[in-house]
Structure formats: structure tokens, C-alpha cells
Amino acid sequence: MAYQISDACVSCGACAEQCPVSAISEGDGKYEIDADACLSCGACAEVCPVGAPAEA
């Protein structure tokens, strides 16, 4: 199941830098994950300072 980024996102970009398939991009007010590209590896969740990415 793909990860999703909650409204807790502070737009720091740490998650996007760690995504091995570049499935994360800057959206309107927070980062967003392309569910079709997400591998559910959890790399984004491991580096997020506020715990915004989580499995959907």
C-alpha cells in the first residue's frame, strides 16, 4: 500500500530527497506522493522530522 503525506508536513523536502523512485514532489502547501510510483519502502517516513508520511 502506498504512503501518503499528512497535513503535518512542514515542506522540508527530506522525504523527497530519500525516495528511491522520485515519487514525492512538492505540492500545494505540502509534499505529495504519487501512489502509482510509490514502492512502500518507508524511506520517506524514516527521515521525516514530523512523521507526516504514513502507509495509507
PyMOL Python script that loads the backbone (N, CA, C, O; Angstrom):
from pymol import cmd

cmd.read_pdbstr("""\
ATOM      1  N   MET A   1       0.849  -1.181   0.000  1.00  0.00           N
ATOM      2  CA  MET A   1       0.000   0.000   0.000  1.00  0.00           C
ATOM      3  C   MET A   1       0.892   1.240   0.000  1.00  0.00           C
ATOM      4  O   MET A   1       1.854   1.306   0.765  1.00  0.00           O
ATOM      5  N   ALA A   2       0.593   2.196  -0.825  1.00  0.00           N
ATOM      6  CA  ALA A   2       1.386   3.418  -0.961  1.00  0.00           C
ATOM      7  C   ALA A   2       1.307   4.285   0.291  1.00  0.00           C
ATOM      8  O   ALA A   2       0.327   4.260   1.035  1.00  0.00           O
ATOM      9  N   TYR A   3       2.365   5.046   0.493  1.00  0.00           N
ATOM     10  CA  TYR A   3       2.396   6.007   1.596  1.00  0.00           C
ATOM     11  C   TYR A   3       1.661   7.280   1.179  1.00  0.00           C
ATOM     12  O   TYR A   3       1.540   7.581  -0.009  1.00  0.00           O
ATOM     13  N   GLN A   4       1.173   8.019   2.172  1.00  0.00           N
ATOM     14  CA  GLN A   4       0.550   9.318   1.959  1.00  0.00           C
ATOM     15  C   GLN A   4       1.170  10.288   2.953  1.00  0.00           C
ATOM     16  O   GLN A   4       1.618   9.880   4.025  1.00  0.00           O
ATOM     17  N   ILE A   5       1.198  11.561   2.605  1.00  0.00           N
ATOM     18  CA  ILE A   5       1.751  12.578   3.484  1.00  0.00           C
ATOM     19  C   ILE A   5       0.606  13.371   4.100  1.00  0.00           C
ATOM     20  O   ILE A   5      -0.248  13.909   3.396  1.00  0.00           O
ATOM     21  N   SER A   6       0.607  13.431   5.429  1.00  0.00           N
ATOM     22  CA  SER A   6      -0.466  14.122   6.147  1.00  0.00           C
ATOM     23  C   SER A   6      -0.260  15.631   6.145  1.00  0.00           C
ATOM     24  O   SER A   6       0.756  16.134   5.664  1.00  0.00           O
ATOM     25  N   ASP A   7      -1.235  16.337   6.687  1.00  0.00           N
ATOM     26  CA  ASP A   7      -1.165  17.792   6.789  1.00  0.00           C
ATOM     27  C   ASP A   7      -0.104  18.250   7.782  1.00  0.00           C
ATOM     28  O   ASP A   7       0.156  19.448   7.890  1.00  0.00           O
ATOM     29  N   ALA A   8       0.510  17.327   8.503  1.00  0.00           N
ATOM     30  CA  ALA A   8       1.588  17.676   9.436  1.00  0.00           C
ATOM     31  C   ALA A   8       2.859  18.079   8.694  1.00  0.00           C
ATOM     32  O   ALA A   8       3.790  18.605   9.304  1.00  0.00           O
ATOM     33  N   CYS A   9       2.907  17.838   7.388  1.00  0.00           N
ATOM     34  CA  CYS A   9       4.076  18.137   6.555  1.00  0.00           C
ATOM     35  C   CYS A   9       4.490  19.599   6.710  1.00  0.00           C
ATOM     36  O   CYS A   9       3.660  20.506   6.654  1.00  0.00           O
ATOM     37  N   VAL A  10       5.806  19.806   6.909  1.00  0.00           N
ATOM     38  CA  VAL A  10       6.351  21.158   7.034  1.00  0.00           C
ATOM     39  C   VAL A  10       7.140  21.558   5.777  1.00  0.00           C
ATOM     40  O   VAL A  10       7.862  22.555   5.794  1.00  0.00           O
ATOM     41  N   SER A  11       7.007  20.804   4.712  1.00  0.00           N
ATOM     42  CA  SER A  11       7.628  21.087   3.419  1.00  0.00           C
ATOM     43  C   SER A  11       9.147  21.256   3.483  1.00  0.00           C
ATOM     44  O   SER A  11       9.710  22.142   2.840  1.00  0.00           O
ATOM     45  N   CYS A  12       9.796  20.403   4.259  1.00  0.00           N
ATOM     46  CA  CYS A  12      11.258  20.491   4.379  1.00  0.00           C
ATOM     47  C   CYS A  12      11.973  19.799   3.222  1.00  0.00           C
ATOM     48  O   CYS A  12      13.123  20.122   2.925  1.00  0.00           O
ATOM     49  N   GLY A  13      11.300  18.845   2.564  1.00  0.00           N
ATOM     50  CA  GLY A  13      11.880  18.161   1.416  1.00  0.00           C
ATOM     51  C   GLY A  13      12.725  16.943   1.738  1.00  0.00           C
ATOM     52  O   GLY A  13      13.233  16.291   0.826  1.00  0.00           O
ATOM     53  N   ALA A  14      12.886  16.623   3.007  1.00  0.00           N
ATOM     54  CA  ALA A  14      13.712  15.476   3.396  1.00  0.00           C
ATOM     55  C   ALA A  14      13.193  14.181   2.779  1.00  0.00           C
ATOM     56  O   ALA A  14      13.983  13.336   2.358  1.00  0.00           O
ATOM     57  N   CYS A  15      11.898  14.021   2.725  1.00  0.00           N
ATOM     58  CA  CYS A  15      11.302  12.798   2.182  1.00  0.00           C
ATOM     59  C   CYS A  15      11.596  12.650   0.694  1.00  0.00           C
ATOM     60  O   CYS A  15      11.939  11.561   0.234  1.00  0.00           O
ATOM     61  N   ALA A  16      11.463  13.736  -0.055  1.00  0.00           N
ATOM     62  CA  ALA A  16      11.684  13.694  -1.500  1.00  0.00           C
ATOM     63  C   ALA A  16      13.130  13.320  -1.823  1.00  0.00           C
ATOM     64  O   ALA A  16      13.387  12.596  -2.785  1.00  0.00           O
ATOM     65  N   GLU A  17      14.062  13.809  -1.025  1.00  0.00           N
ATOM     66  CA  GLU A  17      15.477  13.508  -1.242  1.00  0.00           C
ATOM     67  C   GLU A  17      15.781  12.029  -1.043  1.00  0.00           C
ATOM     68  O   GLU A  17      16.694  11.498  -1.677  1.00  0.00           O
ATOM     69  N   GLN A  18      15.030  11.354  -0.172  1.00  0.00           N
ATOM     70  CA  GLN A  18      15.297   9.955   0.147  1.00  0.00           C
ATOM     71  C   GLN A  18      14.521   8.959  -0.707  1.00  0.00           C
ATOM     72  O   GLN A  18      14.842   7.771  -0.698  1.00  0.00           O
ATOM     73  N   CYS A  19      13.521   9.407  -1.438  1.00  0.00           N
ATOM     74  CA  CYS A  19      12.695   8.493  -2.233  1.00  0.00           C
ATOM     75  C   CYS A  19      13.510   7.896  -3.381  1.00  0.00           C
ATOM     76  O   CYS A  19      14.011   8.636  -4.228  1.00  0.00           O
ATOM     77  N   PRO A  20      13.650   6.564  -3.422  1.00  0.00           N
ATOM     78  CA  PRO A  20      14.465   5.920  -4.462  1.00  0.00           C
ATOM     79  C   PRO A  20      13.847   5.951  -5.863  1.00  0.00           C
ATOM     80  O   PRO A  20      14.543   5.695  -6.846  1.00  0.00           O
ATOM     81  N   VAL A  21      12.562   6.258  -5.967  1.00  0.00           N
ATOM     82  CA  VAL A  21      11.905   6.281  -7.270  1.00  0.00           C
ATOM     83  C   VAL A  21      11.340   7.657  -7.623  1.00  0.00           C
ATOM     84  O   VAL A  21      10.563   7.786  -8.569  1.00  0.00           O
ATOM     85  N   SER A  22      11.722   8.669  -6.877  1.00  0.00           N
ATOM     86  CA  SER A  22      11.278  10.051  -7.117  1.00  0.00           C
ATOM     87  C   SER A  22       9.755  10.167  -7.185  1.00  0.00           C
ATOM     88  O   SER A  22       9.216  10.863  -8.047  1.00  0.00           O
ATOM     89  N   ALA A  23       9.073   9.487  -6.280  1.00  0.00           N
ATOM     90  CA  ALA A  23       7.610   9.506  -6.249  1.00  0.00           C
ATOM     91  C   ALA A  23       7.054  10.677  -5.448  1.00  0.00           C
ATOM     92  O   ALA A  23       5.839  10.861  -5.381  1.00  0.00           O
ATOM     93  N   ILE A  24       7.935  11.468  -4.841  1.00  0.00           N
ATOM     94  CA  ILE A  24       7.491  12.563  -3.975  1.00  0.00           C
ATOM     95  C   ILE A  24       7.842  13.894  -4.624  1.00  0.00           C
ATOM     96  O   ILE A  24       8.967  14.112  -5.074  1.00  0.00           O
ATOM     97  N   SER A  25       6.842  14.785  -4.659  1.00  0.00           N
ATOM     98  CA  SER A  25       7.063  16.111  -5.232  1.00  0.00           C
ATOM     99  C   SER A  25       6.379  17.160  -4.368  1.00  0.00           C
ATOM    100  O   SER A  25       5.491  16.857  -3.572  1.00  0.00           O
ATOM    101  N   GLU A  26       6.818  18.404  -4.548  1.00  0.00           N
ATOM    102  CA  GLU A  26       6.245  19.497  -3.777  1.00  0.00           C
ATOM    103  C   GLU A  26       4.864  19.822  -4.317  1.00  0.00           C
ATOM    104  O   GLU A  26       4.687  20.079  -5.508  1.00  0.00           O
ATOM    105  N   GLY A  27       3.897  19.806  -3.424  1.00  0.00           N
ATOM    106  CA  GLY A  27       2.531  20.124  -3.816  1.00  0.00           C
ATOM    107  C   GLY A  27       2.127  21.482  -3.299  1.00  0.00           C
ATOM    108  O   GLY A  27       2.983  22.314  -3.000  1.00  0.00           O
ATOM    109  N   ASP A  28       0.853  21.716  -3.191  1.00  0.00           N
ATOM    110  CA  ASP A  28       0.317  22.991  -2.724  1.00  0.00           C
ATOM    111  C   ASP A  28       0.284  22.998  -1.197  1.00  0.00           C
ATOM    112  O   ASP A  28      -0.682  22.530  -0.596  1.00  0.00           O
ATOM    113  N   GLY A  29       1.325  23.522  -0.576  1.00  0.00           N
ATOM    114  CA  GLY A  29       1.380  23.620   0.878  1.00  0.00           C
ATOM    115  C   GLY A  29       2.017  22.437   1.580  1.00  0.00           C
ATOM    116  O   GLY A  29       2.336  22.531   2.765  1.00  0.00           O
ATOM    117  N   LYS A  30       2.211  21.333   0.887  1.00  0.00           N
ATOM    118  CA  LYS A  30       2.876  20.160   1.459  1.00  0.00           C
ATOM    119  C   LYS A  30       3.365  19.271   0.326  1.00  0.00           C
ATOM    120  O   LYS A  30       2.973  19.449  -0.827  1.00  0.00           O
ATOM    121  N   TYR A  31       4.210  18.328   0.653  1.00  0.00           N
ATOM    122  CA  TYR A  31       4.696  17.383  -0.348  1.00  0.00           C
ATOM    123  C   TYR A  31       3.635  16.314  -0.594  1.00  0.00           C
ATOM    124  O   TYR A  31       2.804  16.035   0.270  1.00  0.00           O
ATOM    125  N   GLU A  32       3.678  15.721  -1.789  1.00  0.00           N
ATOM    126  CA  GLU A  32       2.699  14.709  -2.183  1.00  0.00           C
ATOM    127  C   GLU A  32       3.421  13.488  -2.738  1.00  0.00           C
ATOM    128  O   GLU A  32       4.505  13.600  -3.311  1.00  0.00           O
ATOM    129  N   ILE A  33       2.807  12.320  -2.562  1.00  0.00           N
ATOM    130  CA  ILE A  33       3.379  11.068  -3.055  1.00  0.00           C
ATOM    131  C   ILE A  33       2.514  10.525  -4.188  1.00  0.00           C
ATOM    132  O   ILE A  33       1.294  10.423  -4.059  1.00  0.00           O
ATOM    133  N   ASP A  34       3.160  10.180  -5.294  1.00  0.00           N
ATOM    134  CA  ASP A  34       2.481   9.540  -6.423  1.00  0.00           C
ATOM    135  C   ASP A  34       2.259   8.077  -6.040  1.00  0.00           C
ATOM    136  O   ASP A  34       3.204   7.288  -6.025  1.00  0.00           O
ATOM    137  N   ALA A  35       1.031   7.722  -5.734  1.00  0.00           N
ATOM    138  CA  ALA A  35       0.703   6.376  -5.262  1.00  0.00           C
ATOM    139  C   ALA A  35       1.071   5.293  -6.265  1.00  0.00           C
ATOM    140  O   ALA A  35       1.402   4.174  -5.872  1.00  0.00           O
ATOM    141  N   ASP A  36       1.018   5.611  -7.550  1.00  0.00           N
ATOM    142  CA  ASP A  36       1.344   4.619  -8.581  1.00  0.00           C
ATOM    143  C   ASP A  36       2.842   4.325  -8.629  1.00  0.00           C
ATOM    144  O   ASP A  36       3.245   3.232  -9.030  1.00  0.00           O
ATOM    145  N   ALA A  37       3.664   5.282  -8.227  1.00  0.00           N
ATOM    146  CA  ALA A  37       5.114   5.108  -8.269  1.00  0.00           C
ATOM    147  C   ALA A  37       5.688   4.641  -6.932  1.00  0.00           C
ATOM    148  O   ALA A  37       6.777   4.068  -6.895  1.00  0.00           O
ATOM    149  N   CYS A  38       4.978   4.876  -5.850  1.00  0.00           N
ATOM    150  CA  CYS A  38       5.464   4.544  -4.507  1.00  0.00           C
ATOM    151  C   CYS A  38       5.698   3.045  -4.340  1.00  0.00           C
ATOM    152  O   CYS A  38       4.858   2.219  -4.695  1.00  0.00           O
ATOM    153  N   LEU A  39       6.881   2.719  -3.784  1.00  0.00           N
ATOM    154  CA  LEU A  39       7.239   1.322  -3.534  1.00  0.00           C
ATOM    155  C   LEU A  39       6.867   0.854  -2.126  1.00  0.00           C
ATOM    156  O   LEU A  39       7.035  -0.321  -1.801  1.00  0.00           O
ATOM    157  N   SER A  40       6.370   1.755  -1.301  1.00  0.00           N
ATOM    158  CA  SER A  40       6.056   1.468   0.104  1.00  0.00           C
ATOM    159  C   SER A  40       7.287   1.001   0.871  1.00  0.00           C
ATOM    160  O   SER A  40       7.197   0.131   1.738  1.00  0.00           O
ATOM    161  N   CYS A  41       8.437   1.584   0.546  1.00  0.00           N
ATOM    162  CA  CYS A  41       9.687   1.176   1.195  1.00  0.00           C
ATOM    163  C   CYS A  41       9.870   1.811   2.568  1.00  0.00           C
ATOM    164  O   CYS A  41      10.591   1.275   3.410  1.00  0.00           O
ATOM    165  N   GLY A  42       9.216   2.955   2.798  1.00  0.00           N
ATOM    166  CA  GLY A  42       9.307   3.614   4.101  1.00  0.00           C
ATOM    167  C   GLY A  42      10.478   4.556   4.269  1.00  0.00           C
ATOM    168  O   GLY A  42      10.654   5.126   5.346  1.00  0.00           O
ATOM    169  N   ALA A  43      11.290   4.739   3.227  1.00  0.00           N
ATOM    170  CA  ALA A  43      12.445   5.633   3.323  1.00  0.00           C
ATOM    171  C   ALA A  43      12.016   7.048   3.689  1.00  0.00           C
ATOM    172  O   ALA A  43      12.710   7.726   4.447  1.00  0.00           O
ATOM    173  N   CYS A  44      10.899   7.495   3.171  1.00  0.00           N
ATOM    174  CA  CYS A  44      10.411   8.841   3.451  1.00  0.00           C
ATOM    175  C   CYS A  44      10.017   8.993   4.921  1.00  0.00           C
ATOM    176  O   CYS A  44      10.318  10.006   5.553  1.00  0.00           O
ATOM    177  N   ALA A  45       9.355   7.993   5.445  1.00  0.00           N
ATOM    178  CA  ALA A  45       8.900   8.044   6.837  1.00  0.00           C
ATOM    179  C   ALA A  45      10.073   8.037   7.811  1.00  0.00           C
ATOM    180  O   ALA A  45      10.000   8.641   8.881  1.00  0.00           O
ATOM    181  N   GLU A  46      11.145   7.359   7.443  1.00  0.00           N
ATOM    182  CA  GLU A  46      12.312   7.264   8.323  1.00  0.00           C
ATOM    183  C   GLU A  46      13.016   8.597   8.507  1.00  0.00           C
ATOM    184  O   GLU A  46      13.615   8.828   9.558  1.00  0.00           O
ATOM    185  N   VAL A  47      12.964   9.479   7.520  1.00  0.00           N
ATOM    186  CA  VAL A  47      13.687  10.752   7.603  1.00  0.00           C
ATOM    187  C   VAL A  47      12.809  11.953   7.934  1.00  0.00           C
ATOM    188  O   VAL A  47      13.332  13.038   8.192  1.00  0.00           O
ATOM    189  N   CYS A  48      11.507  11.789   7.933  1.00  0.00           N
ATOM    190  CA  CYS A  48      10.610  12.919   8.180  1.00  0.00           C
ATOM    191  C   CYS A  48      10.680  13.361   9.647  1.00  0.00           C
ATOM    192  O   CYS A  48      10.462  12.553  10.550  1.00  0.00           O
ATOM    193  N   PRO A  49      10.987  14.654   9.886  1.00  0.00           N
ATOM    194  CA  PRO A  49      11.100  15.145  11.267  1.00  0.00           C
ATOM    195  C   PRO A  49       9.769  15.253  12.003  1.00  0.00           C
ATOM    196  O   PRO A  49       9.753  15.360  13.229  1.00  0.00           O
ATOM    197  N   VAL A  50       8.648  15.228  11.275  1.00  0.00           N
ATOM    198  CA  VAL A  50       7.342  15.369  11.931  1.00  0.00           C
ATOM    199  C   VAL A  50       6.445  14.153  11.740  1.00  0.00           C
ATOM    200  O   VAL A  50       5.288  14.169  12.162  1.00  0.00           O
ATOM    201  N   GLY A  51       6.962  13.097  11.108  1.00  0.00           N
ATOM    202  CA  GLY A  51       6.186  11.866  10.926  1.00  0.00           C
ATOM    203  C   GLY A  51       5.019  11.993   9.977  1.00  0.00           C
ATOM    204  O   GLY A  51       4.020  11.291  10.131  1.00  0.00           O
ATOM    205  N   ALA A  52       5.125  12.884   8.986  1.00  0.00           N
ATOM    206  CA  ALA A  52       4.000  13.107   8.061  1.00  0.00           C
ATOM    207  C   ALA A  52       3.717  11.924   7.129  1.00  0.00           C
ATOM    208  O   ALA A  52       2.546  11.605   6.923  1.00  0.00           O
ATOM    209  N   PRO A  53       4.731  11.253   6.551  1.00  0.00           N
ATOM    210  CA  PRO A  53       4.419  10.131   5.664  1.00  0.00           C
ATOM    211  C   PRO A  53       3.997   8.881   6.467  1.00  0.00           C
ATOM    212  O   PRO A  53       4.636   8.512   7.452  1.00  0.00           O
ATOM    213  N   ALA A  54       2.930   8.262   6.024  1.00  0.00           N
ATOM    214  CA  ALA A  54       2.451   7.044   6.671  1.00  0.00           C
ATOM    215  C   ALA A  54       1.764   6.167   5.628  1.00  0.00           C
ATOM    216  O   ALA A  54       1.288   6.663   4.607  1.00  0.00           O
ATOM    217  N   GLU A  55       1.716   4.861   5.890  1.00  0.00           N
ATOM    218  CA  GLU A  55       1.038   3.959   4.967  1.00  0.00           C
ATOM    219  C   GLU A  55      -0.450   4.288   4.942  1.00  0.00           C
ATOM    220  O   GLU A  55      -1.068   4.527   5.980  1.00  0.00           O
ATOM    221  N   ALA A  56      -1.001   4.295   3.751  1.00  0.00           N
ATOM    222  CA  ALA A  56      -2.417   4.612   3.573  1.00  0.00           C
ATOM    223  C   ALA A  56      -3.288   3.449   3.982  1.00  0.00           C
ATOM    224  O   ALA A  56      -4.513   3.536   3.900  1.00  0.00           O
TER     225      ALA A  56
END
""", "prot")
cmd.dss("prot")
cmd.show_as("cartoon", "prot")
cmd.util.cbc("prot")
cmd.orient("prot")
